[in-house]
Structure formats: C-alpha cells, structure tokens
Amino acid sequence: MAPEEFVWLNDDLIPLSLARVSVQDRGFLYGDGFFETLRAEGGKVFFLREHLERLKASAAAFRLAFPTLPWEMRLRQLLAANGMDRGVARVKILLTRGAVEGLGLPPAASPTLVIWARPYIPPSPEEYAAGWPVATFPEGRATFLGRHKSLNYLFYLAARQFALDRGAKEALILEADGRISEGAATSLVYLSAGRYYTPEAASALPGVTLALLSRALKKQGLGLEWTPTHVSQLKEAQGIWLANSLMGLMPVASLDGEPVTRSDRSSFLQQILGAEAQASDF
Ligand SMILES: Cc1ncc(COP(=O)(O)O)c(C=O)c1O
C-alpha cells in the first residue's frame, strides 16, 4: 500500500484523504484566491521568501488578510511527513477567501490555506538538451489578474491544451495588442545581440525565476532587460528560454513549428540560476 500523503489544511497537518474544503469556498465558487508553486530539493525549499512576498502582495491587492505563520517549520514538517526531505518536490501554497457571502471582495472571516507537496519529476537532461516546441495561443489576453497568480487558471490551461494539441509543450501567450506576454506557465527570456531580454507586458506574472535570473546575471556583470517584444523579434532572437520555479530554464526548440536559433548559453544560465537557488535562505 502506498504511504498516506499529508497536507496542511489551515492549522492542521492531516492525511490527504481527510482534507476537505467546503463547496461554499470562494476559491471553488469564483477562483477567489491565489497560489504559489515552489520547488523543494532534499528538503530545501527554493526562494520561499520571494514566493511569499508575491502571494502577500496579491492578497493585499485583493483585500485578503495574509496569514502570519512559521512558514519554514510548516514546510519542513510537511516534507518530512511525506518522506520528501529527499528527492525533488512540487510544493503548492493555496490561499482562498474561504466561505463568505457577498459579491465584491468581502473580508474573509475564515480564509482557507492549503500547503501541499508532491513528488516532482523534472524534465530529463535529454529533454533540456532538445528544448521544447512552443505554439502561439491566438487569443490575446489583457487583464490585471495576469499580474497575480490567481486561482483563475482556466485561460492558461486552455492555452496549454492548444499547444499540446499541436505537438508543442508550452503555449506562448500574447497581450491583447499582439505583443508577447509570457508562457502559459512560464516566463520568457531571450538573447538578442548579446543581451538578455524578457518581454515587458502589462498582464504578465512577475516571475520569481525571472527576478532571480536577473539577480544572477547582475552578479556576472550582465543584465536582464524588460522590453516590449513582438513575435518577429522573438523569431530573430539568438536563443529563447522558458523559465519557472519548477523547471528552471528550458530552451525553446521551435515556435509554431519553425525551429528557432539555439544558444550555447543554456548551461551557463542554468548554472548561475542553480547557484542562486543553493544560496536561497531555506
Ligand atoms: C502564467 C505564468 N507565468 C510565469 C510563471 C513563472 O513564474 P515563477 O518563475 O514565479 O514560477 C508561471 C508559473 O507557474 C505562470 O503560471
């Protein structure tokens, strides 16, 4: 029998099979909540402070009280309870407004907080070497919600499915004006004339991995620049990468079926990002 999984539901560390959230929970009814996905390795959770800062900022922007908790202790207990103090894990922190009536953003009498860890199998070295095919999702998106990791994730799931249906592994998301925004679950980085860029986009999520990569590049005397980007600029780039907390940096192999230029800078970027992760607090 597989060992029982444990999850934090508010202040209780309980078996997953017993964890229940009300049908009145606004996370379920309206997607009224936020989440973070973090990577843990050997019991170490990467960039916890940065993820909590983003979650806290989103909670504040939507009038949701942010819980004061011994986060590190809770995460350690969770990983230990699930035997994930070894190996790689995907940690999810979900915060919703809980069960409270009213349209608008009523004060949360009892918000719901879930912290969950599951094993994560990263892409193989061969997959990183081959890179990912990417397909452009034709529906542009312009919403302030995009700047938050909200539970309204359906747009991104539909975009990813669009990509999967075309044999790609990630979808390229456009802003409503047709400029590049980000990936469906990733930020975008590209190399052009020897400089590293990421699209400046009104509706894109401020990626933790991007911020960390920017910091790592700075330490190398380099930089990451935020700049409005057209599809044509991306097609002319000397290298494109997808970035997120779980995967790190994945090179893009093709865009809408056309191969893109590959850069030999992947292992350098992965290495400096990895060094940041090892240096992160927890
Ligand atoms: C829409 C979107 N953009 C970007 C990212 C990358 O963010 P991070 O580097 O903080 O994991 C994610 C992460 O899942 C995402 O869902």
The ligand as an SDF file (V2000), in Angstrom:
LIG
                    3D

 16 16  0  0  0  0  0  0  0  0999 V2000
    1.4320   32.4290  -16.1600 C   0  0  0  0  0  0  0  0  0  0  0  0
    2.7660   32.1900  -15.5370 C   0  0  0  0  0  0  0  0  0  0  0  0
    3.8090   32.9530  -15.8960 N   0  0  0  0  0  0  0  0  0  0  0  0
    5.0400   32.7710  -15.3710 C   0  0  0  0  0  0  0  0  0  0  0  0
    5.2910   31.7580  -14.4510 C   0  0  0  0  0  0  0  0  0  0  0  0
    6.6690   31.5780  -13.8790 C   0  0  0  0  0  0  0  0  0  0  0  0
    6.6790   32.0410  -12.5630 O   0  0  0  0  0  0  0  0  0  0  0  0
    7.7200   31.6090  -11.4670 P   0  0  0  0  0  0  0  0  0  0  0  0
    9.0890   31.8610  -12.0260 O   0  0  0  0  0  0  0  0  0  0  0  0
    7.4310   32.5190  -10.3280 O   0  0  0  0  0  0  0  0  0  0  0  0
    7.4940   30.1730  -11.1480 O   0  0  0  0  0  0  0  0  0  0  0  0
    4.2360   30.9470  -14.0430 C   0  0  0  0  0  0  0  0  0  0  0  0
    4.4830   29.8760  -13.0800 C   0  0  0  0  0  0  0  0  0  0  0  0
    3.7990   28.8980  -12.9930 O   0  0  0  0  0  0  0  0  0  0  0  0
    2.9440   31.1580  -14.6040 C   0  0  0  0  0  0  0  0  0  0  0  0
    1.9110   30.3910  -14.2340 O   0  0  0  0  0  0  0  0  0  0  0  0
  1  2  1  0
  2  3  1  0
  2 15  2  0
  3  4  2  0
  4  5  1  0
  5  6  1  0
  5 12  2  0
  6  7  1  0
  7  8  1  0
  8  9  2  0
  8 10  1  0
  8 11  1  0
 12 13  1  0
 12 15  1  0
 13 14  2  0
 15 16  1  0
M  END
$$$$
